[in-house]
Amino acid sequence: MPVTVKLSNKFYQTLGEDVANELVELLNNVRTTSREDLRELNESNFSRFEGKLAEMNGRWEGRFTAIDAKLAQRLAEFHRDLADRLAQLESRLTWRMFAFWAPTALAVIGSSAGVIGLLLRR
């Protein structure tokens, strides 16, 4: 809402109607020009701000992409390492199970043979 400059009656009486009106018109023009300049400056600054914001957004997108790729690579390495370790553990457990059950089975077979041999003697 534009506000026009208005001078007191004493100004009009001292300077005269024409000069006072010219002064009022000049002050209104200066205010309007200043307002337009300020609007242009704000628009220019906002455009620069949007440009920098877009640039920063691009940088962050690049960083997030790099972090995402690095995380995916490390997770793949971890998965491979875990799979290798599980395979090694399974291999060791298989041989340990065999090492435990083979003597146990032989002991059971031997004990059974001994019991059967004792039973057959009678």
Stockholm file with secondary structure:
# STOCKHOLM 1.0

chainA/1-122         MPVTVKLSNKFYQTLGEDVANELVELLNNVRTTSREDLRELNESNFSRFEGKLAEMNGRWEGRFTAIDAKLAQRLAEFHRDLADRLAQLESRLTWRMFAFWAPTALAVIGSSAGVIGLLLRR
#=GR chainA/1-122 SS CCCCCCCCHHHHHHHCHHHHHHHHHHHHHHHHHHHHHHHHHHHHHHHHHHHHHHHHHHHHHHHHHHHHHHHHHHHHHHHHHHHHHHHHHHHHHHHHHHHHHHHHHHHHHHHHHHHHHHHHHC
#=GC SS_cons         CCCCCCCCHHHHHHHCHHHHHHHHHHHHHHHHHHHHHHHHHHHHHHHHHHHHHHHHHHHHHHHHHHHHHHHHHHHHHHHHHHHHHHHHHHHHHHHHHHHHHHHHHHHHHHHHHHHHHHHHHC
//
